[in-house]
Structure formats: C-alpha cells, structure tokens
C-alpha cells in the first residue's frame, strides 16, 4: 500500500495534521454508509465509489480516500468519520 516513508511526509492539505492509515473496521463502516447512499464528502456530494483504504487525520475528523493505491488528497474529497461510531 503506502510506504511508511511517504506516509510520514503526507499531511492533511487543509489542517496540515499528520495522517495515518485507517483501520479496516473504519473502512468497513464507511463503505456500509456508502452502500446506503448516506455518506457525503466535505463538498457535500454523495460518495458512490467504495473505499479501498483511507488516510485518517490526526484528530480523526476526516479521512482521505485511497483508490488504486493512490491517496486522493483533495480537501473536497475528504469524508467525515465522526458519525461512523
């Protein structure tokens, strides 16, 4: 997946917080919400494509999706994780 050296360099483009790889359980919860059409990204658009993985902000508020082994580091593409429990 993402090499540790690269992960150490990546930061949230909005808050500049460190990012960590999201646990599989979180990805599963987010994908369940995607499947039911109940997950919106920061831009307010419904997320339709399931997540392969994600990079979680240090405060655990937002996750940047990883698709095709590439992190999508666009502010509007981040998804909120607070409502996933």
Beta strands, then each sheet from edge to edge (+ up, - down):
strand 1: 19-21
strand 2: 53-57
strand 3: 62-67
strand 4: 70-71
strand 5: 79-80
sheet 1: 1+ 2- 3+ 4-
sheet 2: 1+ 2- 3+ 5-
end
